[in-house]
């Protein structure tokens, strides 16, 4: 007989016998491996956009099931859509899986299926082990009961006896840092207190599998650090974790594998850096953000007539690899003498945050005058911007920057691809030195 510490749960939908093998995505090669603790086979889940129609469908399905008829849950009806569509993967003991994707891609739905909150309409889910989950703020808490009472109720749901919960109670309270609010009804808790208590219960009830949604972002820095340390200890002790987050750097730091979901379909799965890179490339290219030709020209006799990005071999490009040389050529044409010309280049990220702004005269290019046609080169020998999409503004001014003749505001875009193992806008490529005192 299997105890609550060695559960073998199978959740099957309507169409488990004849899966669609054309879109199988597996994290491991062997489906019979004894180390596999989560196995998801061709799982699909549908929702209805209309609440009224959804309730009517539910009544019809229950009626058909009472009379032994199929509810045809594998087919879409009016106003229904697939929140997850033919998702398959495996996860071994000790692995940490990150799930990324835009809002509405099916990430939380997948976690809820794994946690048993919902059942799949198609496919099969097999889980071996006890699951601890933190999927939504306050999930599993009764608002009228105190924090103390909710701890024991959640422990019982997770298969823990009162004696076991008594032994772990002080550790849960200390980790959650609830203080005097432990005997206050949780309906009066802040979102941060909900998260601290929920996570503390989930990790202290000895789960084999931990499901964590983005709700950890609600906590403060001190709590976030405690969570990361606890999750690291959990992994080192052989625990299996699935983490959903929009913070891609957190996914990179914690997970060794990742799944990218898009509109309920697995677009990429495998090693974390490769999956994140594929997702970032899609996001940056699909955000067809253009600021338009926001051009201000104050002098009919001086203009910037072309801007191009080239690489070190002289080829025109729109994308650079991280660490590659970037060259920006600014072509100008003047029909009069422009005295003490100043060229500027400003770079902005996808969120319209200024990354850098450079002035030709400040950087040592001091020209007395220009007339006719020519070009200026703006060079970065080693581009260290974090991978993503960037926009450039360029200007031509005379004598002072405050006297622009031609201003092109965020009219030019380029991509940086590859990997950067750091936080922030750029990697300064520091040198690390260790000396004994």
CORJOPE-V260887 format. One line per field, one symbol per residue. phi: phi as a letter, one per 20 degrees, with the letter a starting at -180 (. if undefined). psi: psi as a letter, one per 30 degrees, with the letter a starting at -180 (. if undefined). burial: + if it has 16 or more other ideal C-beta (glycine too) atoms within 10 Angstrom, else -. Layout:
# CORJOPE-V260887
phi: ???
psi: ???
burial: ???
This chain:
# CORJOPE-V260887
phi: .eefecfcddddefceecfeffcecdecededffefdccdcleccdcdfdffffffffffffffffemdfelfecedgmebefcclecaccegnecdedcqfgneoffgfffffenfddfebnbcdcdpeddccdcgnfneefeefggfffffffffeneeffffffegffffffflemfffddgffefffffgfffffgffeeelfecddcefgffffefffgffffffffffffenfdcccdbeefffgffeedcbcddclndfebbqgfffffffffffffffffecemefddddcfdbbedaccecefenefccbcegnefdcdddecbcdbfdelfcdcccdcefemefebbcdfffeoeddfacbndabddddcfbfdffgqdccddcccccmcffcfebcdeleccbdddoccebenfbdflfddcccff
psi: kklffhkjkkjkafiffiljffhkjkflfjfgkffkfkjkjhkkkllkfkeeeeeeeeeeeeeeeegglkfhfgkklkglljekjhkkllklkflkkkklllkgfgeeeeeeeefgelkkflakkkkjlkkkkjekkgkfkkfflleeeeeeeeeeeggkleeeeeefeeeeeeefhfbfffgkkffgkleeeeeeeeeeeeffghlfkkkkaffffflleeeeeeeeeeeeeeefgglkkkkkkfjfeeeeeelfllkjkjhgkjekkbkeeeeeeeeeeeeeefiikkgliikjkfkfgkljfkkkklafggkklgkkkkflkkkjkjklkkglkjkikkkkkkkkafggkkelkkkeefgfjjkellkblalkkjkjejkgkkkaklkkkklklkelfgikekjjjhfkklkklakjhllaeljgilkkkkkk.
burial: ----------++++++--+-----+-+--------+++++++++++-+--------+-------------+-++-----+-++++++++++++++++++++---+++++++++++--+-++++++++++++++++++++++-----+++++++++--+-+----+--++--++-++++--++--++--+---+++++++++++++-++++++++++-++---+--++--++--++---+++++++--+-+++-++-++++++-+++++++-+--++++++++++--------------+--+++--+-+-------+-++-+-+-+++++-+++---+--++++++++-----------++--------+-----+-+-+--++++++++++++++++--+--+++++++++++++---+----+-+----------
